[in-house]
Amino acid sequence: MASVAAVAVADARQASGFELRYLDVDEAGGVERQGGLGVCWSTRFEDVSPVRRFPSYQGQRSCSGYYFAASVGRHVGFESWLERDQLMMLDFSPRVEAFAAQPFWLLWSSGGRIRRHAPDFFARLTDGRGVVVDVCADDRIAPEDAEAFEATAAACGSVGWAYRRVGALDPVLAANVRWLAGYRHPRCLREEHRVRLVEVFTEPMPLLAGAEAVGDRIAVLPSLFHLLWTGTSTRT
């Protein structure tokens, strides 16, 4: 007997096998809309409101909250530390133009019932492609989650979106990017420091030596870390 996942994937070979329910943003606020994936796929899901809330309460097993994404200039919700770290990486990536959390409900029929799944993020790359992201640790994927991820991957493929299921970041990468993220806000950058730092780091040199070549390191380092976050200090 075919598994639920196999049935879902078979149904997903055509975009018409799926529907999307999402909150469109207009002058009146969020308006719920629903339609076939083949019709709705061109919506700018990187700009929509989340279809689920991010509650915080005493005794909560996971940590939810809002991350300020400097690349899009707004707060984006997350439901776990893993999601927060993946948000941070989306914000850090030069290939990502914009993104939103819980962008839509994906609905499909499988095993005689309607299934639904809200992916964690939708990202728009600088080349215009869409990417749907689900965040779940490798050792925490329940069978029902695996089925939803497989169906979502098939749905994304039917309209040319990429799909990623990601988990925990490499600890060293996470620690380094998390440090730079502390300087992601534009207020950390002073223009006079930016100009001099770009000049100083035209050639490779130790970080602290370069900062001291510009001025007092305590004053200069926030600008330097901000430039490292944006990648500006590597450009001439």
N, C-alpha and C positions, 0 to 999 in steps of 0.2 A: 504494500500500500504506500502510495506517495506521501511524503511528509507534508505538514502544513507549509513548511518553507518552500518545498518543491512546487506545490500548488500555487503559492503566492508568486514565485518566480515565473511560472508558466503564464499566469494571468498578466504579469507585468511586462511581457514582451512587447506590448503595445502601450503607448502612453494613455490610451483611452481606458485602460484597466485601473487607473488611479484617479482620485480627486484630491483637490487641495482645499482646505478651509483656513482662511487667514484673516488678519485684521488690516485692512487698507487704511491709510492715513489721509484724511481730507480736512477741510476747514472745520468740520463739526467734530473731529476727533477720529477715533478708530471705528471703522465700519466693517462688520463681518461679511466676508464674501466666500463663495464656494463655487468651484467649477472644475472641469476636467483638467488634468495635468497638461494635456496637449494644447489646451487653450490658455491656461494660466502661467505656463512656464516662463514667459517673457516678463512677468511682473518683477519689479525691483525689490526682491525679497530682502536685500541688504538694508532696506529703509523701513520695513514694516514694523509694527508693534508686536511684542511677544504674545503668543496665544495662551501662555501660562504665566502665572505669577511666580515670584521668587520669595516665598514666605520665610520668616525667621521667628522662631518661637523656642521657649525653654524646653530642653530635652530633645531638641532636634538632633537626629543622628548624623546628618551631613550639614555642611556649612554653606549657606546661600548668601548672596549679597550682590553688590553692583561694582563693576570695575570701570574706572574712567579710561576710555580708549582714546588716546591722544590723536590717533590717525583719523578718527571720525568726529572727535570733539564732543562725545556724549558718553553717558554711563550705559553699560551693557550688563545685563543680569547673568548670574551663574548660579548653579545649584550644588556645587562641590568644589573642593580645592583643585581637583583635576581639571574641571571646567575652567576655573579661574586661570590656571597655568596655560591652558590651550588658548584662552582669550588673549592672554599676554603674548603668546607666539603669533597669533593673527595680527595683533597690533604692531608687533615688531617686524613682521615680514614685509620687505619692499615689494613683494609680488601681490599683496592684498590691498585692494583699493577701499573696501568698505565691508561691513559685516553686521549681522544682527543675530540675537539669540531667540530660540524657540520661534522660528519664522512662520511655521504653518503646521497644521495637522495633515498628515498624509493618510488618506483613507483608501482601503481596497477590500475586496471580498475574497475570503479564503476559508475553505472548509465549511462553507455554509453560513458564515457569519461575517460581519463587517469588522475589520481590524483597523486600528489607527495608531499612528506613531508621530510624535513631535520631535524632529531632529533637534540637536542642541544648537547648531549654528548654520547660517547660510553666509557664505563669503563670496564677494565679487572680486575676481582677480583683475589686475591692471590690463590684461589683454581682453577683458570682457567676459571671460568664462565664469560660470557659476560653480561653486563647490559646496556640497552639503557635508556637514561634519557631525558625527556622533562621538561622544566621549564616554568611554567605559573601560575600566581596568581589565586587563586580559583575564584575570582570575575571578572576575565578577560578572561574567556574561552568562546569564540564565538562558535556558533553551528558548523561551519566548522572546528574549532580547535578540538572540541570534537570528531568529526568524524575521523579526522586524528589521534588523540591519540588512539581511540578505534581500528582503523585498525592497527596502529603500534604495539599496545599491542598484537593483534592477530598474526601479523607477527612474532614478537619476540617469542611468545609461540610456534610457529610452528617449530622453530629451537633450542629451549632450552635456549634462552636468557631470562633474567628477564627484565621487563619493569617497569619504575617508572615515574609517572607524579608528580612533586614536585612544591611547591610554596614558600612562604615566610618562612624563618626560625623563630623559637622562638627567640624573641628579646634578651633575656638573653644569650641563647646559641650562637647566632650570635655575640654578643658583646665580649664574652669571647674568642671564637675561633678567631675572628678578631684581638684581642689583641695579642694572641700567634702567629698568622700568621705574625705579624711584625718581628718575630724572627725566621722565618722558614728557612732562608738561612744558609747554613753550615758555612758561615763566622762568624756567631754569637757565635759559639762554640769554646772555648779554651780547649784543651785536658787536661791540668792540672786541670782545674775546673771540667771537666766531671768526672774524676776519684774520686775526693774528694766529689762531690755532690752525686754521686751514693752511696758512703760510708755513708755520713751523713744522706741521706734519706732512709736508710735501714729500719729505724723505723719512723713512722709518727711524724712530727713536723711542727710548723708554718713556712710558706714560708720564711719570712724575717729572722727568727732566723736561719734557715738552711743555707741561703746565707751568713749570717754574720759569721757562724761557719767555712766557707771556706775562707773568706777574705773580702775585701771591697765590700759592696753590689752593688755599682755602677758598679764595674768591673765584679762581679760574676753573677748578675741577667740576662744579655743577654744569658749566657750559660745555666742558669737554665730554662729560658723561652724556649730556643731551645730544651732542653731535655723534657720539658713538651709537646712541640709540637710533638716531635717524640715518646713520651712515654718512652724514655730511663730511665728517673729518677725513674720510678716505678719498674725497674728491678734490681735484685741483681746479 
